[in-house]
Amino acid sequence: MIRTEGLVKRFGSIVALDGINVEIDEGVTLILGPNGGGKSTFLKIVAGVYKPTSGTVRVFGRDPWSNEELKREIGVSFDPPSVPSLITGREWLEFVARAKGYKKDEVEHVANLFEIDYLDETIRNYSSGMRKRLAIAQAFIGKPKLVILDEPLANLDFDQIRKVVKILKELRERTNFVIVSHIWEPVYGLADEVLVIGGGKVVMKGKAEELREDVKKLFSFRSEND
Ligand SMILES: Nc1ncnc2c1ncn2[C@@H]1O[C@H](COP(=O)(O)OP(=O)(O)OP(=O)(O)O)[C@@H](O)[C@H]1O
């Protein structure tokens, strides 16, 4: 589904991605790794938001940079969610649907999927969890073939995490996911593959069920006195 060769992204003197060679198959891939390791930059290149400095990326065999047709087939939700404040959730979802060339009925579809019953309130009045759910729902407009979610569980309480994970579990039958999540345990069960990116490089990649113990170690916390 995604293939990169020698993928490099620099921001001035910062090397965010330092030669990523990776193949990501259809299904669910969970991307983990340290802060500043390059995960979000990788997602943005796959989504066609950033142009690589060098190297190649192919998504469903096509270059995502400036490829509007491909972008219509991909849903993205970045973190923190960038949603406007002064319009209602419905107006924003309608705007996104129109911008991607889809009809308004997509709005009802995604609002029902994520049980958003506050669509007609002004976004300014939403809690951060309500904003987050709206931003995730937006990624499903147009029934995309690939959904990219950056920190989908950030700012959600336990109940909301359970609800969102349950919905993603149902949706995994209908689409493919690439998910970055520091809150990894609730989404780990969804993942087919795990990819760890750190220091702009691939640190680890493999089947989720085989890497569970390695991932646990990555996240284990021991104080210096232990
Ligand atoms: N638009 C940008 N301009 C300048 N530097 C950037 C930009 N985006 C990312 N970076 C830098 O690139 C590096 C990788 O950042 P990135 O956000 O991809 O990491 P990350 O793994 O997603 O981190 P986190 O887990 O903290 O979200 C960091 O050093 C970051 O400061």
The ligand as an ORCA input file, in Angstrom:
! r2SCAN-3c Opt
* xyz 0 1
  N       7.379     22.059      9.958
  C       8.536     21.854     10.601
  N       9.500     22.779     10.615
  C      10.691     22.590     11.243
  N      10.998     21.447     11.911
  C      10.062     20.483     11.940
  C       8.792     20.615     11.304
  N       8.083     19.497     11.495
  C       8.845     18.673     12.234
  N      10.033     19.266     12.507
  C      11.176     18.670     13.242
  O      11.409     17.389     12.683
  C      11.695     16.449     13.706
  C      10.683     15.324     13.642
  O       9.426     15.812     14.081
  P       8.078     14.968     14.020
  O       6.974     15.883     14.427
  O       7.972     14.297     12.711
  O       8.354     13.879     15.157
  P       7.325     12.908     15.879
  O       7.988     11.560     15.933
  O       5.981     12.978     15.279
  O       7.313     13.538     17.344
  P       6.164     13.552     18.490
  O       6.058     12.153     19.012
  O       6.765     14.489     19.503
  O       4.903     14.068     17.885
  C      11.699     17.220     15.023
  O      13.028     17.599     15.308
  C      10.846     18.431     14.707
  O      11.223     19.521     15.512
*
